[in-house]
Amino acid sequence: MKMTSFLEKAMPKILSFFLCLSFTITSFVICTDEKNEVLKISTNAATPTGSDFTYICDPARYAKLKLDMKSFAFCDSKLPYHVRAKDLVDQMTLAEKIAQLGNQADGVARLGLPKYEWWSEALHGLSNVGPGTVFDNLVPHATSFPTVILTAASFNEKRWREIGQVVSTEARAMYNLGRSGLTYWSPTINIARDPRWGRITETPGEDPFVVGTYASNYVRGLQDVAGTENYKDLNTRPLKVAACCKHFAAYDVDNWHGVDRYHFDARVTEQDMEESFLRPFEMCVKDGDVSSVMCSYNRVNGIPSCADPKLLRQTLRQEWNLHGYIVADCDSVQVMVTGHKFLNDSNEDAVAQTLKAGLDLDCGAYYPKYVGNAVNQGKVRESNIDEALQNLYIVLLRTGYFDGLPAYKALGKNDICTNRNIELATQVAREGITLLKNDGPTLPLNTATFKTLAVVGPHANSTVAMIGNYAFDSNNPGSPCRYTSPIDGLSTYGKVNYAAGCGDVKCKDASLIPPAVEAAKTADATIIVTGLDLSIEAEGLDRLDLLLPGNQTDLINQVSAAAKGPVILVLMTAGGVDISFAKTNPKIKAILWVGYPGAEGGRAIADVVFGHYNPAGRLPITWYQADYINKLPLTSMQFRPDDSQGYPGRTYKFFNGPTVFPFGFGLSYTKFNYTLKATVPSLAAKLQRFTHCHDLNYMANKTKPTCPAILVSDLQCGEYFELTVVVQNVGGKVGSEVVLVYSKPPDGITATYLKQLIGFQRVYIAAGASQEVKFVFNGCKSLGIVDYAGNNILPFGGHTIIVGDGVASFPVQVTFH
């Protein structure tokens, strides 16, 4: 018997009065009226009303509930949101308030407030991870985009925002169908500080500026309602859905040699905190106007992130002016007690500390279980609870949860998995795919010459592996709109002879290699699809080396040696791998990095291999040599080299050693030339009467300026400089080019970055054509540095602007007046 039909028959006999019950395990909501008749059975506890209504303050809904809506000021749409939220909270008893503080909010039936599930995920498409979104026979699928690390490789801001718009449209459609809520705990914007971190697939890479730019664009795509982007009062700005930037802060150790996130204390300097760990979150809040931030499991300098008032109240709310709520990563409050054993806290101590620090919502049950005791014991005030709930309900008011948003009322099943959405997901994969080697050039292949293909390797027939994590958990219903595997995609261009070569990516069984070798002996071209998957790099699983697993290297070498035709190596990974052997192997003519390319990844790979699309991706992370990880532990949080320990620097900003491939690397099927058209040689910063010089450390053999620097906070920062680059496609194929612009600080300053990315644009240029690419840079943001004490300063002297990998550069002299 189906659960639905059983409950329809059983519930009228059980309930003797009007009541809605939520069965959280099955995500059912059952509502009966006073006659014990079932009004609605919904397959999702996030459904706003447990009925046919899509917003709470619908007069017909309250009439059906036999409640007088006019008596509830929180339903008066003429009142300001903060007044309405306060009215709703003020009408609750203490017990009712506490019952709303977990991700599974209980609602208050006597006020007409239904249950609400806050937890849904939308990292790269709607996901069945998190109980707030439910897939079933009505809505079995959603569009699955490539994982974020590949999307970031496109360096295409417009595309990042467009993805968010499509995901939020599908989310509103799901909401209208009673299958989701309106709050999504995405994106992940922690930087990829170390190549071993297991969650690199979720991030936009290692550069704080790129990560912050991705975050603000994706969040804008998720949240912005057309025409309301520039509201004066951001606390009332409508939200298409509410996004969440996570995990705040200094979180990038999951489980490495027995050190896990539930016990780890990230020891971070003020310099690294300000310059690297906080910057993407600041951009997400200030530029993206995100409506939520999630604090992380780890401690930062001894204090759990979710209990640190400096991080939550001072930084997020006071300095950055967050317009929204702060939520804990799931069970983070409990982890304070059971993992960190912070201050030997009791359960009541922990919830009191986090509430007072500014944590509004607990993903978990600790708040609902222990906040009442904490109030009774005098450890936290009811006013702290009121503040948290008001932050939460203002966000829900902005999403239209109470009043509806007419612009999205008509969205439904036909707006999910549309052909346009599927094609966009494919295009995003094409744009991120990065060409790392192309001897000859060998690529693109010509269908007239290369008619038979040997397609081998553990990822040659991949489907689920292509969508990465926070997509579709196989334990729950739901899947992408469809899958196109690499062999499916390549089969549209030639006759494919498939041999796995390995049982899985761990590739422990070498007995499968010979059939792959045989396939390569007769094929016109051989395509080896290898790499990693969630069994190697994932949440809760950091890597222990930078090598391909098991016998994959042997597979590649043996197949390459035997191949009749050219060999193309396709790497499906998030983090970098040391494939120096393949770079130098003359039999391997081309190498493509494809990240985890999403459900349509096979089609995108095939289109690039056969020249239907000219690759223009750029690596958003550094690919280090394998011995890099022997030089420093994952748990050392410092970015700058530590000579006392013999530790090298991290990321392209601070590491100047040899690499397999550097940050920003990527080839094309065509060639581009750059010409600087216009530059500004100087930038004069205006000083106020009482502005003072700030000291700055210089190398002993360098002359320090009389006024080395000025605090950015003492400047108005109204000075800008421009750069125009003429990019000409001098090759024979149409293609896109990613123009990367870096700044380098004045020579002689100690302990600063080698260079930092300050701007990028992706441009599409026809063969033989050229295009002017204009950049406008703010002097403080683009030329500023962070000193050892965490101060943002603007140094005096000669800065250098570098275009690309040094194809062009020019000086900018900063002076103070």
N, C-alpha and C positions, 0 to 999 in steps of 0.2 A: 504493500500500500504506500502511495506517495505521502510524504509528510503533510503536504498541503491538504489533501482530502481528509486525512485522519484528524487534523486539527479543526477543520471546518465542522466535522461531526462532533468532536469531543468538546470544543470550547463552550458552546452554548449551555452545555450541562454543567460546566464547571463554574462559569461566571454568572453571578446573580445581579450584577449592577454594571453600569457603563464603565469600561476599563480597557486600557491598552497595555498589553504585555509585550516585552521584547525578549525574544529567545536569541541571545547573543551567539550561541554556538552555531545555530542554523541561519542567523540573520533574518529571522522572521519577526514581523510585527502583526499582532492579532488584535483587532478592535471589535468590541461588541457594544450594543446599546443596552438600554435598561430592559429591553425585552429579550435579552440574550441572543440577539441576532447578529451574526458576524457582518460588520460593516465593510471590512477590508482585510485581506491578508496580503501583506507586502513582503517581498523577498529581501528587503534591506532595512535594517534598523536605522539607517540614516535618513529614511524617508521623512520629510518634514512634518507630516501630519498623521501618518498612518491611515490616510484616506485618499480620495481622488484629488485633493487640493495640493497645490504646489507651493503655497506660502502660508505662513501661520495666520496672519491677521486678515484672513478672508472672512467677511461677514457671514457668508453662507456656512463656512466651516464652524464658526462659533455658534451659529444658530443650530447646527446639527449636534454640537456638543452640549446644547442647552445652557450656554454661558453668555452673559451680556458683555459683548466686546467693548461697548462704550465705557464700561467701568474700569477698563484697563488702559491707563495712559500710555503704556508701552506700545499699544496698537494705534496710537494717534499719529499718523504720518506727518501731521503739521508741526509736531514738536521736534526739537533738535535730537540727534541720536544720543548724545550724552544724557539728556533728560530722560529719554525713553529707557535707556539701559539702566539708569539709576532707579527708575520707577519699578522696573521688572525685578531688580535685585532687592529693593526695599520691601517688596511684597512677600518675599520668601522668608520662611523660618530659617534658623541657623542650620538645622538638619537638611532642609531642602537646598540651601546654598552649597553645603559641603558635597551633596550628591551630584553637583554639576562640575566638580573640579577634576574629574578624570576624563580620559578620552571618550569613555562611554557615559555620557551625561544622561542622568535619569529622567530629566524633565520634571515638570510640576503639573499634574493633571488638573488640579483645581484652578490653575491659571491658564489652562489651554496650551501650556508649553510642552511639546512632545520630547521624547528621547532624541538624542543627537549623537552620532558617532563622528568625532573630530578627525580620526585618522584615515586618510586616503593618500595614495602615492601617485605621482605623475612625473617621474624623473625623466623619462624619454617616451612618454605616452601613458595613457591610463593603465593601471596595474591592478591585479587582484591581490597584491601584497597590501595588507592593512584592511581591517574589517569594514571600512566605510564605503567601499566600492565592490559591488557584487555582480558577477556575470552569470547568466543562466540561459535558458532557451530563447528568451526574448532578445537579450543582448549577449551573444556568446563571444564577441570579438571586439577589439579596438585596435587602432593604428599603432604599430610599434616602430618607433624611429630608432636609428642607430644609437648606441650608447654614447654618453656625452663626450668621452675622450675623442671619438672619431668626429663627432659633430663640431667640436672645437677646432679640429684640424682644418676645417674649411675657412676659418678666419672670416666668416661672413655674418656680420651683425644682423643684417636684414633677415637672413635665413633663421638665425637663432630666435628672433622675435616671431617670425612666421610660424615656427614649430609650436611655440607657446600658444599662439592664437588658435591653431588647429586642435591642440590638446584640450584647451579650455572650452572650445565649441563642443567637442565630444563629451566633455565633462558636464556641461550644462544640459546636453541632450540626455545623458545618463540620469542626471538629477530630475529632469522632467518625467522620466520613466520610473522614478522611485528606486533607482539602482545606485545612487551615490549621494554624498553630501556635497558641500561647497568649499571645503577646506582641504588643501593638498600640501603635504609636507615635502615639498620639492622646491628648488633644486639643492643638490650637494655642492658646496663651493669651497671645500677645503683644498688647499693647494697640494700638488703632488711633490712633496718635499724630497722624498726618497723613492727610488725605483722599486723597492721591495714592497711598498704599501699595497695591500690587497684591494683597496677600493679606488685605485686610479681610474678604473673604467667609468666610475660615476662622476669624475671631476673634469673640468675644462683644462687641466694641465698644471704646469709648474709656475707659470708667471702670474703674480697677483693682479696685474692690470688686465690680462686676458681673462682670468677667472672672474674678476669683478665686472668686466664688460659683458661677458656671457651672462652672468647672473642678472644684471640689470635688464638686459634685453629679453631673456627668457621670462623673467618675472613680469615685465611689462606686457609681453605677449599673453601670459596667463591672466593677468589681472585687469588690464586696461579695458574700459568700456569706451567705445569710439566717441570722441567729442568731449570726454571728461578728464583727459590726461592732465590738464593744467588747473585743476581746482585750487582755489585759494586756501580753503580749509581742508587739508588732506585727511582729517579724521572723518570727513563726510563723503569723501570721493567714492563713487560706486565701484564695486569690484565684480568683475565677471566671475572669477573664483578667487579665493584667498590663497596665495602662495606662501612658502616658508623657506628661508635660507638656513641651511644647516651644514655642519655641526659646530657650534660656537663654544669654545675656540681652541686653537692649537691641537686639533685632533687629527692624527694620522698614524697611530699605532693601533692595530687591531689585535693581533696575536702573533708574537714573534719570539721564538725560543722561550716560551712560557710566560712572557710578559704580555698581559692583555689589557684591553681598554678599561676593564672594570676595576683595575688596580693601579694603572699607570699614572705617574705624576710627571707631567710635561714641564721640565725646567727650562724656562724661556727667558731670554734677555728682553729688556724693554725695547731695545733696538729692533730685534727680530719680530717682536709682537706688533709693534707699530708699523714696521715696514712691510712685513710679509703676511703674518697670520690674520691681522685685523683688516687689512685693506680691502679684500674682496667683500667682506661683510659690510664695511662702511659704504662701499659703492652700491651694494645691494639695497641698503636702507636709504641712502641719500639719493641715488640716481634711479634705482628701481622702485622706490617707495613700497617695499615689500611689507606685507601686513602681518608677518610672523617671523620669528627667529627661534630655532631650536638649539638649546644648549646641549653640550656633549657629556659623555660618560666620564671622561678623564678629569683629573685634577690639573690645574695650572699653577705652578709654583706653590703647591701644597694645598690649594683650596679647590674643591669640586666646582666645576664651571657653573653648575646649576645653583650653587649656593654663594656665588661671589657677587656681592652688591656692586663692586667696582665694574665688573663686566656687564651686569644686567641693568642695574639702575643708572649708574653713572655714565657708562659708555653708550649702551643701546638707547636708553630713554633720554638722558639729559644732554649728552654731547651730540648724538646723531639724530635725536628726535624721532624715534620709532613710532609709527602710527599703527599700532596693532598689539598683538599678544606675544608672550614668550612661553614656549612649551618645552618640556623636558624630553630628551630622547627616552625611549620606552624603558621604564623601570630605573631611570637614573637616580631618582630619589632613594629608592631601595638600595641601589648600589653604594650610595654614600654610607649606608649602615653596614651592609653585608660585605662589600668589597673594600672600599677605602677605609672603613671603620673610622671615619672622620670625627675627631674629637671624642671618640667613644660615644657617639650620639645614640640616644634612644630613637625609636621611630618618631616619637613626638618632637624631639629636638630637630630631627632632619626636616620634617615638613614645616616647622616653624621657621627654621633658618632659610629655606628656599622661598617660602612665601614672602618673608621680609626682604629677601634679596631681590625680589621682583619676578619670581617664577609664577606665571598665572595658571598654567595647566599642566597636569601630570599625565603623561602617557603611561598609564598603569593604575594601580589601585591604592597607592600609598596615601594620596591626598584624601580620597573618600573614606579610607579606613581610619586615619590617624589625626586628621586636622581637628575633629571634634574634641578628642582628648587633649590636643595641644591647646585649644582655646580654654577648656575647663581647667587645665593646669597653669594657665596664665602665661603661656609661652608665646602666644601670638594673638593678635586682636582680630575681632570680627571685621573691623574696618579694612584689614589686609585682604580678607576674603572678598569683601565688597569691591575693592579696587580691582582685584584679579577678574572677577566676574564681569565687571563693567567693561574692561578691556576686551574680553571675549565677546560679549554681546554687541558691542559697537561694530566689531568686524562682521558678525553675522547680519547685523542691520545693513551694513554696506553691501553685502552680497545679494540683498533682496530676499533673504531667508524669511523675513517678517512681512515684507510688502510686495515681493515679486519684482522682477526686472522685465518689463514688457518686451524689450528687444530680443530676449531669448526664449520667450514663451512658446514659440512655434517649433523649436528644435526637438528632434526626436530620433528614432532609430535610423531614418534615412540619412542623417547627418554624421553617422559613425561609419568608419571604413568606406568612405566614398572613394571613387576612382582617383579623384584629385588628391585626397589624403595619402593614398597608397603611392601615387606617383611622386608626391613630395618627399615621402620617406625614402624612396629610391634615389631621388635627386640629392638629398642630404648625404646619403652614403657615397654617391659619385663624387660630390664636392670634397668630402673628407679624405677619400682614398689618396694615399701618398706614394709617389714613385720614388724609390730609393736608389735604384740602379737601372741603367738601360744601355748596355753596351751595344754598339753597332750604328744606330739604335735598332734594337730588336722589336720593341713595341712601338706602335700597335701591330698586332698580327693582321695579315690579310687573308680573308676567307678563301680567296682563289688559290692561295699557296698552301695554307695550313688547313687542310680539310679533315684530318684525323687528329684527335687530341687524346693524350693520356692524361687523365685527371686523377691524381693520387694524393694520399695523405689523410690524416685523421680528421681534417676539417673539409675534405672534398665534398662530403654529403651532409654538411652541417645544416641544421635548422635551429633547434632550441639554443645551441651555443651562440648563435649570431645575435640573439636578443639580450644577452647578458643578464644582469640582475635587476631587481625592482621592475620587472616586466610582468611575466606570468609564471607564478609558482605552480608547478605541476600538481601540488596537493589540493589546489582549489580550481573550480571551473574557470574557464576563460583562456583565450589564446589570441595571437595576432590575427589580422584579417585573413592572411594566407602566408605561406612560406615559399620562397624561391631559393633553393640550395645552390651552391656553386656549380654542381654538375647539371642542374636544371638550367641555370643561366647559360652555361657554356654550350649546352646541347643545342641552343638556338643558333649557334654560329658554326658548329661542326659536329662530326661524329665522335662521341665520347666513349673511351674505354676506361672504365672506373676500377680502381683497386685501392683499398683503404690504406694498405701499408702498415697500419697500426690498429690495434683494437680500440684505442681511445687516445687522448692526448698524452697520457702518461707513458704510452708506447713501450710497455715492458716486454711485449711478445715480438721478438725479432722474426718469428716464422712467417709473418705476413709481409715482410719486405720483398721476398723474391717475386711474388705476382706483380707488385708495383714496378719492379725492375723490368720484367718481361713486357709489361704494357708500354714502357717508355722506349723499348728497342725498335718498335715498328711505327710509332706515332710521328706525325709531322712536327708536332710540338708537344712538350710535356709541361703540365702545370701542377706544381706541388703545393698543396694547401695545408699548412701546418700552423702550430702556435700553441696557445694556452686556452684555458676555459675556467669556469668557476670552481673546478676541483684544484686549481693551482693558485689563482688570484681571486679573492672574493672578500666580502665582509666577514670578519672573524678569521681570515686566513691570509697572513702576509707571506711573501715569498722568501725563500732561503737562499736563492741564487738567481742569476740573470741569464740562465741557459735554457735552451729548449729541453723539455723533459725527456727522460728515458732514451729510447733509440731513435728519436726524431732526426738528430744530426746524421746518424748512420743511414737512415732512410734517404735523406736528401743527397748525401754524398754518393751512395750506391746508385740511386736512380739517375743522378746527373751524369755519372761516369758512363752509364749504359745507354743513355738517351740518344736516339738517332738525330733528333732535331733540337732546336733551342729549348732551354729550360727556363721557366718562369717560376719564381718562388713567391708564393702569396702567404703573408704572415697575418694570422688572426690573433691579435693580442691587445691588451690595454697597455701594460707596462712594457718598457723596452727590453729586448733580448740581445745578447751579444752574438751576432751572426757574422762576425769577422770572417769566418771560414767561407761563408757564401759570398761576401763582398769580393773576396780575392779569387774565388773559383771561376776560371774562364768559361767553364761549361754552363754556369748559371748566368744567363744573359741579362735577366731583369729581376728586380725585387719590388714587390708591392706590399705596403702595410695597409691593412683594411680595418684595423680596430676590431670591434664587434659590430658589423655593419647593419644590424637590424634584420627584420623578417624578409626584406627584399634584397638582402645582401648579395645573393648569388647573381641576380640580374645586374646589379651595379658593378660587381667584379668583372663580369663578362663584357659589359659595355666599355669598360676601361681597357681591358686586354685587347679588344678588337677595334679600338679607336672610335667607337660611337661616342665616347666622351674622353676629352683630353684632361688628364689628372692635373690638379693644382693644389692638392692638400699640402700642408706644412706641419711638421712634427710639433705638437704642443708641449713636448717633454724632451729632455736630453736622453739619448740612448748611450749609457755608459758601457765601458768594457767590463768584463766579468769580474776582474780583480778589484774593481772600485769598492764593492761591498766588504772586502776584507780589510779595508782601511778605516772603517768607522761603523759603529753600531747604528741600527735603525733608531734606537732610543735616544741618541744624541740629537737634540733639537736645533742645534746651532747651524746657521747657514754659512757663516764665514769660516774660512779655514782656521783650525785650532792647532797652531804650531806646537804648543806644549804637549798635545796628545798625538800629534802627527796626523790629524784628521784633515782631509781635503775639504774644499768648499762644496756647496750644494747648488744645483740648478745652474743654468748658463750665466746667471748674474755673479756667481762667486766661484765657479769652477773653471779653471783654465787648463786642465789636463787633457789628455787624448780621449776621444769619444768614438763610438761606432758611427753615430750620426748626431749632429748637434741640433739643439732647439732651432726650430724654424726651417729645417732642411726639407727640400722637396723639389723634384724635377718635373719637367713638362715635355710634351711631344713637340713643342715649338721653342723658340728662343726669344727672349725679351731684352731690349736695351733700355737703360735709364739715362735721362739727361736732366740735370737740375736747371729749372727755368728761372726760379726766383728764390732768393734767400734773404734773410734779415741778419746782418752781421752782429747786431748788438741789441741788448734789452736793458733799458734803464728802469730800475725799480725805484719808485717814489717812497721816501721815508717820511714819517711823521716827526714832529718836533722832539718827542721824547723817546724815539726809537733808538735802541742801543745795539752796538755790534755784538755778535755772538762768537765766542772762540771756537776754533776748529783745529783738530790735530793734523799736522802736516809731517811728511817724512823729513828726517834730519837734513837731507841734502837739498831740500826744496825751500824756497823763500815763501814765508807766509804773508799774505796780504795784510795791510794795516787794519782793514775791517774784513775779517775772513768770511763772515756770514751774518744773516739776519734771521731771526725767528719768523717763520711763515705767519704765525699768529699775530705778529706785529706789522704785517704788511697788508695792504688792501688787495693785493694780488689781481690787479686790473690790467696787467701788462700781458700782451700776447705776441707771438711771432708766427709767421706763416712759412710754409714750404710748398712749392709746386714742383712736382716731378712729371716729366714727360716720359711715358712708358710706351715703347714702340715694339710691336710684334714683328720681328724680322725673320721669322720662320715661315713655313709653308702651311701651317695649320691654325685654325681658330682656337683660341684658348683663353683661360683666365690666369691672371697673375696676382699673387698676394704681395702687396708692397708693405714691408715692415720697416718702421722707423724707430731708431734707438737714440738715447742720449747717453753721453759719457761725461762724468764730472771733471772739473779741472784737475790737471795732473798734480800729483803730490799729496792729495788728501788721503789719509790713512783709513783703512777698514771700511771702505765704501765699495759699492758694486763696480764690476768691470764695465758693464753697460746695462741699461734697462729699456725695455720696450715702452714707447710712449704713444704709439699710434700704428694703426694698420688699416688697409683697405683692400678689398678684393675687386678687381676690375676685369671685365670681359672685353677682349680685343680681337677683332678680325685679323686674319693674316695680312700683313703689310700695312696695317693701320696703326695709329697711335692715339693715346688718350692722355689728357692732362689730369693728374691726381693731386688735389689740393688738400693740405693739412693746415689746421689752425691749432696752435698749442698755447695753453696757459703757462706762463713762465714758472709759477710756483709749483704747479702739479707736474710739469714735465722736466724741470731742471732741479727740483728740490731733492734733498737727501735726508736721511734720518741719522742723527749722530748716536754715539754710544749710550747716551742717556735717554734715548727715545724722543728727542726733540726733532720736529720737522723744521728744517732750515733751508734757506736759499744761499748757496755759496757764491761769493764774489769770484770773478775771473773767467777764464776761457773754457766754456763747455764745448763739446763736439756733438754734432748731430750726424748720425750714421744711417744711411739708407741701405736696406738689405744686408747682405753679408760684407758690406764695405765697398760696393760698386760705386758709391758716391758718398761724400761727406762734406761738411762745412762747419766753421766755428761760429759760436754765438757768445759774445762777450757780455757778461752780466756786470753792470755797474750800479752803484747806489747813489741816489741824489736826494 
